[in-house]
Amino acid sequence: MRSPSCGLGAVNADAGRDVPSYAVCVDFDRLTVEQARKRDGTKWVQAGPDVIPAWVADMDFPVADPIRDAIMHRVTTDMGYPDWPWEQPGLPLPEVFAERMAARYGFHPDPVHVKPFTDLNQSLQALLDVLTEPGEGVLTHTPTYNAFLMTMEAMNRPPVPIPLVPDGETWRAELPADPGGARVLLLVNPHNPTGRCFTRTELEELADYADRHDLVVISDEIHSDLVFAPNEHIPFGLLRPERTVTITSASKAFNMGGLHCAIAHLGSPRARAALATRPPALYGQPSVLGVAATVAAWRQCDAWLDGVVAVLDRNRKTLAQRLPAGWTYRVPDATYLAWIDTGIPDAAAVLEREARVKVAPGSIYGAPDTWIRLNFGTSGPILDEILDRIRI
């Protein structure tokens, strides 16, 4: 029997002021396929009328009440220009980000060096624009998040592969001896699409490599709140603060990608100086709604998050038990994304046509088309239906 996830969330203090805790009791398994079809976001709209979507990285869970309340408070009080200094858009995001990093990971980023952006991919594009030149490669683990591959192609910054190769039940990175002239290493940790949460030893190896080749490391840590025990997220900024730009957002863990709010912590003086050569508003700002939702998520919604992580932990294990025989699946350390080799040519198209399940094709991540990425961030009943259907 499935049961609600209930608990009491501990919340960080706000500059000495206690923030009320949020008691959460949410049944994450209540959602049915019929109810989900009423949604008008791209995940469900892009699926056919009898197709279940498990492709784009949106979860099906309801947004936490404090996030909804924060948005409604902003809508019903003041939607005018926010009281942000011209040179510090997005307040109070820098302080809230620094609080969260210190409380969860023992990482103490300087809020002065936190720059808000509209979304994560925009922050990457801005950084590549000022830190690299067209034609210059960017080191990154492969397979690679498809939106980042699209960015590198559009900007003429070809990826320099750091292959992730199967190693028993997990993955092993193979660093190239020569970085191919790259000056930037793009780290995605936890990794998308494999779900790998890199260990301290692996990150230290990357840090030593960055030292040897004088690299700036852009570390995408957007899935850091979705790590399953006993794995542990280690911010790269803890290891090499002066080489690191951390980019992240509350959008993945708290299921609010459409609000478009992200931050970059510019630990690297090189990155700070490069961005300072551009006009301050060139790369845009987050909206007041995105900032309000992010502050609420990071300060008031950890109990909700604990419930989500518990459901995802169960779901990743359910996949291991129920995927068809012959499919290769390494249980992810983090995220709600399963990286699977089906052995079926053009697997995503076959599954959508014959099983009526829409998954992301492995080819968009730079992998053979027998691979798929399956989003298991959904209710138990919907995941059960997906698994029933794909046993074709």
C-alpha positions in Angstrom: 0.0 0.0 0.0 1.3 3.4 -0.9 1.1 6.1 1.7 1.6 9.9 2.0 5.0 11.3 2.8 4.7 13.3 6.0 7.2 15.1 8.1 8.3 18.4 9.7 10.7 20.5 7.7 13.6 22.2 9.5 14.2 25.6 7.9 17.3 27.9 8.0 17.2 31.1 10.0 17.0 34.3 8.1 19.7 36.6 9.5 18.8 35.7 13.1 15.1 35.6 12.5 13.3 32.3 12.8 11.4 31.3 9.7 8.2 29.2 10.5 8.6 25.5 9.7 6.5 23.8 7.1 4.7 20.7 8.1 4.1 18.6 4.9 1.8 15.7 4.3 1.6 15.1 0.6 0.5 11.9 -1.2 2.9 11.9 -4.1 1.2 8.7 -5.4 -2.3 10.2 -5.8 -1.8 11.4 -9.4 -3.3 9.2 -12.1 -2.7 9.2 -15.8 -6.1 10.7 -16.4 -5.5 13.6 -14.0 -2.0 14.2 -15.5 -3.4 14.6 -19.0 -5.2 17.8 -17.9 -1.8 19.5 -17.6 -0.8 22.0 -20.3 3.0 22.0 -19.9 5.2 20.6 -22.7 5.7 17.2 -21.0 2.1 16.1 -21.4 1.0 18.3 -24.3 3.7 16.9 -26.6 2.6 13.3 -25.9 -0.1 11.8 -28.0 -3.6 11.3 -26.5 -2.8 7.7 -25.5 0.9 8.2 -24.9 2.5 8.5 -21.4 5.4 10.9 -21.3 8.7 10.1 -19.6 10.9 12.3 -21.7 11.5 15.9 -20.6 13.0 16.5 -17.2 9.9 17.8 -15.4 8.4 15.8 -12.5 4.7 15.2 -12.1 4.6 16.1 -8.4 2.6 19.0 -7.1 4.6 22.1 -6.3 5.1 22.7 -2.5 2.5 24.9 -0.9 5.1 27.6 0.3 6.1 28.1 -3.3 2.5 28.6 -4.4 1.9 30.9 -1.4 5.0 33.0 -2.2 3.9 33.4 -5.8 0.4 34.4 -4.8 1.7 36.8 -2.2 3.7 38.6 -4.9 0.8 38.5 -7.4 -1.7 40.0 -4.8 0.6 42.6 -3.3 3.0 44.2 -5.8 4.0 43.1 -9.3 5.8 46.4 -10.0 9.5 46.9 -10.3 11.4 45.1 -7.5 13.4 47.0 -5.0 16.8 45.7 -6.3 19.8 47.8 -6.9 20.8 48.1 -10.6 24.0 46.2 -9.9 22.4 43.6 -7.7 19.4 42.1 -9.4 17.6 39.2 -7.8 18.0 40.1 -4.2 17.8 38.3 -1.8 19.0 35.3 -3.9 22.7 35.6 -3.2 22.3 35.4 0.6 19.8 32.6 0.4 22.0 30.6 -1.9 25.0 31.1 0.4 22.9 30.0 3.4 21.8 26.8 1.7 25.2 25.8 0.5 26.7 26.3 4.0 23.9 24.4 5.7 23.7 21.4 3.3 27.3 21.0 2.1 29.6 23.1 4.3 30.4 25.3 1.2 30.6 29.0 2.0 30.4 31.0 -1.2 30.7 34.7 -1.0 27.2 36.2 -1.8 29.0 39.2 -3.4 30.1 36.9 -6.3 26.6 35.4 -6.9 25.0 36.6 -10.2 21.4 35.7 -10.9 20.4 34.6 -14.4 17.1 33.8 -16.2 17.9 30.1 -16.5 20.8 27.6 -16.3 21.5 27.3 -20.0 21.6 31.1 -20.3 24.2 31.3 -17.6 26.3 28.7 -19.4 26.0 30.6 -22.7 27.0 33.8 -21.0 30.1 32.2 -19.5 31.2 30.4 -22.6 30.7 33.7 -24.5 33.2 35.6 -22.3 35.6 32.7 -21.4 36.1 31.1 -24.8 36.4 31.8 -28.5 34.4 30.3 -31.4 36.1 27.1 -32.5 37.5 26.5 -29.0 36.6 23.2 -27.4 35.0 22.6 -24.1 35.8 19.6 -22.0 32.7 17.7 -20.8 31.7 14.2 -19.8 29.9 12.2 -22.4 27.1 11.3 -22.9 26.1 14.9 -22.4 22.9 16.8 -21.4 21.3 17.6 -24.8 20.6 21.3 -24.1 24.3 21.8 -23.4 25.3 19.9 -26.6 22.9 22.2 -28.5 24.5 25.3 -26.8 28.0 24.1 -27.8 27.0 23.5 -31.3 25.2 26.8 -31.7 28.2 28.7 -30.2 30.8 26.7 -32.2 32.4 25.4 -29.0 32.8 21.7 -29.9 32.8 19.2 -26.9 36.1 17.6 -26.0 34.9 14.3 -24.6 35.6 12.9 -21.2 33.9 9.5 -21.8 31.9 7.9 -19.0 32.4 4.2 -19.5 30.5 1.3 -17.8 32.4 0.1 -14.7 30.4 -2.7 -13.1 27.3 -1.2 -11.5 28.5 2.4 -12.1 30.5 4.6 -14.4 34.2 5.6 -14.8 35.5 8.8 -16.3 38.4 8.6 -18.8 40.2 12.0 -18.8 42.0 12.8 -22.0 45.8 13.3 -21.7 45.5 16.4 -23.8 42.6 18.8 -23.3 42.8 19.8 -26.9 43.4 23.5 -26.2 40.2 23.8 -24.1 40.3 26.4 -21.3 36.9 25.4 -19.8 35.8 22.1 -18.2 32.0 21.8 -18.0 31.1 19.5 -15.1 27.6 18.3 -14.7 27.3 16.8 -11.1 25.1 15.0 -10.5 25.4 13.9 -14.0 22.7 14.1 -16.7 21.8 11.6 -18.2 23.6 8.8 -16.3 22.6 9.9 -12.8 26.2 9.5 -11.6 27.1 11.5 -8.4 30.9 11.9 -8.5 32.9 10.9 -5.5 35.4 13.1 -3.7 38.2 11.0 -5.2 36.8 11.5 -8.7 36.4 15.2 -8.1 39.9 15.6 -6.7 41.2 13.9 -9.9 39.3 16.5 -12.0 40.6 19.3 -9.8 44.2 18.2 -10.2 43.6 17.9 -14.0 42.2 21.5 -14.0 45.2 22.7 -12.1 47.6 21.1 -14.6 45.9 22.6 -17.6 44.8 25.9 -16.0 41.1 25.3 -16.6 38.0 27.2 -15.4 35.5 24.6 -14.2 31.8 25.5 -14.8 30.0 23.2 -12.4 26.3 22.6 -13.1 24.9 21.3 -9.8 21.2 21.7 -10.5 20.4 18.1 -9.4 22.4 18.3 -6.2 19.3 18.2 -3.9 18.3 14.9 -5.5 21.1 12.6 -4.3 20.2 9.2 -2.8 21.9 7.9 0.3 24.7 6.8 0.9 25.9 9.0 -2.0 26.9 12.5 -1.1 27.0 15.7 -3.2 30.3 17.6 -3.0 30.3 21.1 -4.5 33.3 21.5 -6.8 33.7 25.0 -5.3 34.8 23.3 -2.0 37.8 21.8 -3.8 38.9 24.6 -6.1 37.0 27.8 -5.2 39.3 30.0 -7.3 38.8 27.8 -10.4 35.0 27.3 -10.1 31.9 28.8 -11.4 28.9 27.0 -9.8 25.6 27.3 -11.8 22.4 26.0 -10.3 18.7 26.6 -9.7 15.8 25.3 -7.6 13.9 24.4 -10.8 14.7 20.7 -11.0 14.5 19.6 -7.3 11.4 21.7 -6.7 9.7 21.2 -10.1 9.3 24.7 -11.3 11.3 25.0 -14.5 8.8 27.4 -16.1 9.6 30.1 -13.6 13.1 30.7 -15.0 15.4 31.6 -12.2 19.1 30.5 -11.8 22.3 31.7 -10.2 26.0 31.5 -10.9 28.6 31.8 -8.1 31.6 33.3 -9.8 34.4 31.9 -7.6 36.8 32.2 -10.5 38.4 35.7 -10.7 38.9 35.0 -14.4 35.2 34.5 -14.9 34.3 37.6 -12.8 36.6 39.8 -14.8 35.4 38.5 -18.1 31.7 39.0 -17.2 32.5 42.5 -15.9 33.4 43.5 -19.5 29.8 43.1 -20.5 26.9 45.6 -19.8 25.2 44.5 -16.5 21.7 43.9 -18.0 23.0 42.2 -21.2 22.2 38.7 -20.0 18.8 39.6 -18.4 17.5 39.1 -14.9 15.1 36.6 -13.2 11.5 37.7 -12.6 10.1 38.6 -9.3 8.0 35.5 -9.4 11.1 33.3 -10.0 13.0 34.9 -7.2 10.1 34.6 -4.7 9.6 30.9 -5.6 13.3 30.1 -5.3 13.6 31.8 -1.9 10.5 29.9 -0.7 11.9 26.6 -2.1 15.3 26.9 -0.5 14.1 28.2 2.8 10.8 26.5 3.5 10.4 23.3 1.4 13.0 20.8 2.6 10.3 18.6 4.1 8.5 18.4 0.8 11.9 17.7 -0.9 12.5 14.8 1.6 9.2 13.3 0.6 10.0 13.6 -3.1 13.5 12.0 -2.7 11.9 9.1 -0.8 9.5 8.4 -3.7 12.3 8.8 -6.3 14.5 6.4 -4.4 11.7 3.8 -4.4 11.0 4.4 -8.1 14.7 4.0 -9.2 14.7 0.6 -7.4 11.4 -0.4 -9.0 12.9 0.1 -12.4 15.7 -2.3 -11.5 13.1 -4.9 -10.6 10.7 -4.5 -13.5 12.6 -3.4 -16.7 12.6 -6.0 -19.4 15.2 -8.7 -19.3 18.2 -7.8 -21.5 18.0 -4.1 -20.9 21.1 -2.6 -19.3 20.3 -0.2 -16.4 22.7 1.1 -13.7 20.7 2.4 -10.8 21.4 6.2 -10.6 23.0 7.8 -7.6 20.9 10.9 -8.1 18.3 12.7 -10.2 15.0 11.2 -11.5 16.5 10.1 -14.8 17.2 6.5 -15.8 19.9 5.9 -18.5 19.1 2.6 -20.2 20.5 0.6 -23.1 17.6 -1.3 -24.5 19.5 -3.1 -27.3 16.7 -2.0 -29.6 17.6 0.1 -32.7 15.8 3.5 -32.7 14.5 2.5 -29.2 12.7 5.8 -28.4 10.7 5.7 -31.6 9.8 2.0 -31.1 8.6 2.6 -27.6 6.5 5.5 -28.6 5.0 3.7 -31.5 4.5 0.2 -29.9 4.3 0.8 -26.2 2.8 4.3 -26.3 5.5 5.6 -23.9 7.5 8.7 -24.9 11.1 8.7 -23.7 14.1 10.8 -24.7 16.3 9.1 -27.4 19.9 8.4 -26.5 21.1 10.0 -29.7 20.4 13.5 -28.5 22.9 13.0 -25.7 25.6 11.7 -28.1 24.9 8.0 -27.5 23.8 5.2 -29.9 20.0 5.1 -30.6 19.6 1.9 -28.5 19.9 4.1 -25.4 17.0 6.0 -23.9 16.6 8.4 -21.0 13.5 7.7 -18.9 12.1 10.1 -16.4 10.8 8.3 -13.3 9.8 11.5 -11.5 6.2 10.5 -11.3 3.6 8.8 -9.1 3.7 5.0 -8.4 0.6 4.3 -10.5 1.9 6.2 -13.5 5.3 4.5 -13.2 3.6 1.1 -13.0 1.6 1.8 -16.1 4.8 2.8 -17.9 6.5 -0.4 -16.9 3.5 -2.5 -17.9 3.5 -0.9 -21.3 7.2 -1.2 -22.2 7.2 -5.0 -21.7 6.7 -5.3 -25.5 
